[in-house]
Amino acid sequence: MERSGKPTQPPAVGLTTPSWAYIVHNSYLMRIISERGNLWELAVLSMVREEPMHPYRMQRLLQERHKDEVLELKRGSLYHAIHRLARAGLIEPMGVRREGRRPERTVYRMTSRGRPELMRWLRERIATPQKSPSEFMGSLSFLVHLSPNEARTQLEIRAGVLRRQIVATRAVLQRVSRFVGRINLVESEYSLAMARAELRWVTGCVEELRRRKLTWDLRTILRQVRAARRRAESEGKRK
């Protein structure tokens, strides 16, 4: 206390560059983790919920369960997800295990914080439609650079591919459904439904292109764009 009776202010504590960088890094990490884990992190948490396991076994299970249809199976992506989850305190190493002559591998298990986060992420992902443009959607945004006839030809080719994919997926579902429960096939059912919906849309576009209900002329469009740009520039100069 000072003689005036007012409390003294504590001395300011400075942060060194390393400590400040560490705080920023962990704040960013926790913010990203707390929002909603990506699919790799969701996959890792789901697997260690089954039982503690090492990364090599996780990779093998993902392949055996055909999760390569929804995940790009890159080794680096798996380890990156494990690192982020461990830093966030959602999983933790519980020891090192060796199988036969294989090298030692770190085994990870879910922490008490991991399970509620897995449930929260999954609920949000299932309930909330995600805006994730596909490569096809992105390509369609440049369709104007093809002539209507060429666009129709390429869409007809795509429709043929979709039909073959639909037939193949239906055959796999019918065969596999005799051995596993439907819950294990819901993502394939969804994929089939999306392929059917896309086929309907593509064949509809092909028909409209054939009837010339959908058409365009790139030279006319570019001429209109340039004229609009010149008008905007001219109006800007007058202001």
C-alpha positions in Angstrom: 0.0 0.0 0.0 1.2 3.5 -0.7 0.9 6.2 2.0 -2.1 7.7 0.1 -4.0 4.5 0.8 -4.2 3.5 -2.8 -2.9 0.0 -3.7 0.3 -0.1 -5.8 0.0 -1.5 -9.2 1.9 -4.8 -9.7 4.9 -4.6 -12.0 4.2 -5.3 -15.7 5.4 -8.8 -16.7 6.9 -8.9 -20.1 6.6 -12.0 -22.4 9.7 -13.2 -24.2 9.3 -13.9 -27.9 9.3 -17.7 -27.3 6.7 -17.6 -24.6 4.5 -15.2 -26.6 4.7 -17.5 -29.7 3.8 -20.5 -27.6 0.7 -18.8 -26.2 -0.4 -17.7 -29.7 0.2 -21.2 -31.2 -1.8 -22.9 -28.5 -4.6 -20.4 -28.6 -4.8 -21.0 -32.3 -4.7 -24.7 -31.9 -7.4 -24.8 -29.3 -9.6 -22.5 -31.3 -9.4 -24.7 -34.4 -9.9 -27.9 -32.3 -12.8 -26.4 -30.4 -14.7 -25.3 -33.5 -15.2 -28.7 -35.0 -12.5 -31.2 -35.7 -11.8 -32.1 -39.3 -12.5 -35.6 -40.7 -9.1 -36.9 -39.9 -9.4 -35.9 -36.2 -12.9 -37.3 -36.1 -11.5 -40.6 -37.5 -8.7 -40.8 -35.0 -11.0 -40.1 -32.0 -13.5 -42.7 -33.3 -10.8 -45.4 -33.5 -9.1 -44.8 -30.1 -12.6 -44.8 -28.6 -12.8 -48.5 -29.7 -9.5 -49.3 -28.0 -6.0 -47.8 -27.6 -3.9 -48.2 -30.7 -0.9 -46.9 -32.6 -0.9 -44.9 -35.8 0.0 -47.8 -38.1 -3.0 -49.8 -36.9 -5.2 -46.7 -37.4 -4.0 -46.5 -41.0 -4.6 -50.2 -41.6 -8.1 -50.1 -40.1 -9.0 -47.1 -42.3 -8.0 -49.0 -45.4 -9.7 -52.2 -44.3 -13.0 -50.3 -43.6 -12.7 -48.5 -47.0 -12.6 -45.1 -45.4 -10.4 -44.1 -48.3 -13.6 -43.2 -50.0 -14.1 -40.2 -47.6 -10.5 -39.6 -46.4 -7.4 -39.0 -48.5 -5.1 -41.6 -46.9 -1.9 -39.8 -46.6 0.4 -40.8 -43.7 1.3 -37.2 -42.9 -2.4 -36.2 -42.5 -2.9 -39.0 -39.9 0.1 -38.0 -37.8 -0.8 -34.3 -38.1 -4.3 -35.1 -36.7 -2.8 -37.2 -33.9 -0.4 -34.3 -33.0 -3.2 -31.8 -32.9 -5.5 -34.0 -30.8 -2.7 -34.8 -28.3 -1.8 -31.1 -28.0 -5.4 -30.3 -27.3 -5.6 -33.0 -24.6 -8.2 -35.2 -26.3 -5.9 -38.2 -26.7 -2.7 -39.1 -24.9 0.2 -41.6 -25.4 -0.1 -44.5 -23.0 3.1 -46.4 -23.9 5.2 -48.0 -26.6 4.3 -51.4 -28.1 6.2 -53.7 -30.3 4.7 -56.4 -32.5 7.1 -59.1 -33.5 10.1 -57.7 -35.3 8.3 -54.5 -36.2 9.6 -51.2 -34.8 8.3 -49.8 -31.6 5.1 -47.7 -32.0 3.5 -45.2 -29.6 0.0 -46.3 -28.5 -2.6 -43.6 -28.0 -5.8 -43.6 -25.9 -8.7 -41.3 -25.5 -8.7 -38.9 -22.5 -11.7 -38.0 -20.4 -12.1 -34.9 -22.6 -11.9 -36.8 -25.8 -15.2 -38.6 -25.8 -17.5 -35.5 -25.2 -15.6 -33.6 -27.9 -16.1 -36.6 -30.3 -19.8 -36.5 -29.6 -20.1 -32.7 -30.0 -18.2 -32.7 -33.3 -20.2 -35.6 -34.7 -23.6 -34.0 -33.7 -22.6 -30.7 -35.3 -21.4 -32.3 -38.5 -24.5 -34.5 -38.9 -26.9 -31.7 -38.1 -25.3 -28.9 -40.0 -25.1 -28.9 -43.8 -21.6 -28.1 -44.9 -20.7 -25.7 -47.7 -18.0 -27.7 -49.5 -18.0 -27.0 -53.2 -16.9 -30.0 -55.3 -14.4 -30.0 -58.1 -17.4 -30.4 -60.5 -19.1 -27.4 -59.1 -16.0 -25.3 -59.5 -15.6 -26.5 -63.1 -19.2 -25.7 -63.9 -18.5 -22.0 -63.0 -16.3 -21.9 -66.1 -18.6 -23.9 -68.4 -19.2 -20.7 -70.4 -15.7 -21.1 -72.0 -17.0 -24.2 -73.8 -19.4 -24.0 -76.6 -22.9 -25.3 -75.8 -22.4 -28.2 -78.2 -19.1 -29.2 -76.5 -20.5 -28.7 -73.1 -23.4 -31.1 -74.0 -20.9 -33.7 -75.3 -18.8 -33.6 -72.1 -21.9 -33.7 -69.9 -23.1 -36.8 -71.8 -19.8 -38.5 -71.1 -20.2 -37.6 -67.5 -23.7 -39.0 -67.4 -22.4 -42.3 -68.8 -19.7 -42.5 -66.1 -22.3 -41.8 -63.4 -24.6 -44.5 -64.7 -21.7 -47.1 -64.5 -20.8 -45.9 -61.0 -24.4 -46.2 -59.8 -24.7 -49.8 -61.2 -21.4 -50.7 -59.5 -22.3 -49.2 -56.1 -25.7 -50.9 -56.1 -24.1 -54.2 -56.8 -21.5 -53.8 -54.0 -24.3 -52.7 -51.5 -26.4 -55.7 -52.4 -23.5 -58.1 -51.9 -22.1 -56.6 -48.7 -25.5 -56.0 -47.0 -25.7 -59.8 -46.5 -22.7 -59.7 -44.2 -22.8 -56.4 -42.3 -25.5 -54.2 -40.8 -27.0 -51.3 -42.6 -25.3 -48.8 -40.3 -22.0 -49.8 -41.7 -23.2 -48.9 -45.2 -24.9 -45.5 -44.7 -22.1 -43.5 -46.3 -22.3 -45.7 -49.4 -26.0 -45.2 -49.5 -25.5 -41.5 -49.3 -22.9 -41.6 -52.1 -25.4 -43.6 -54.2 -28.1 -41.0 -53.6 -25.8 -38.1 -54.5 -24.7 -39.9 -57.7 -28.4 -40.4 -58.7 -29.2 -36.8 -58.0 -26.2 -35.6 -60.0 -27.2 -37.9 -62.9 -30.7 -36.4 -62.9 -29.3 -32.9 -63.0 -26.7 -33.6 -65.7 -29.2 -35.4 -68.0 -31.6 -32.4 -67.5 -28.9 -30.0 -68.6 -28.0 -32.2 -71.6 -31.7 -32.2 -72.7 -31.9 -28.4 -72.3 -28.7 -27.9 -74.3 -30.0 -30.2 -77.0 -33.3 -28.2 -77.2 -31.3 -24.9 -77.0 -33.2 -23.9 -73.9 -29.8 -23.5 -72.3 -27.3 -21.7 -74.6 -24.8 -18.9 -74.6 -22.3 -17.1 -76.8 -19.0 -16.3 -75.2 -18.0 -13.5 -77.5 -21.3 -11.7 -76.8 -20.9 -12.2 -73.0 -17.3 -10.9 -73.1 -18.3 -7.9 -75.2 -21.0 -7.1 -72.6 -18.6 -7.5 -69.7 -16.0 -5.1 -71.3 -18.7 -2.6 -72.1 -20.0 -2.7 -68.5 -16.4 -2.3 -67.2 -15.8 0.8 -69.4 -19.1 2.4 -68.2 -18.1 1.8 -64.6 -14.7 3.3 -65.2 -16.2 6.3 -67.0 -18.7 6.9 -64.2 -15.9 6.7 -61.6 -13.9 9.3 -63.3 -16.8 11.8 -63.4 -17.4 11.5 -59.7 
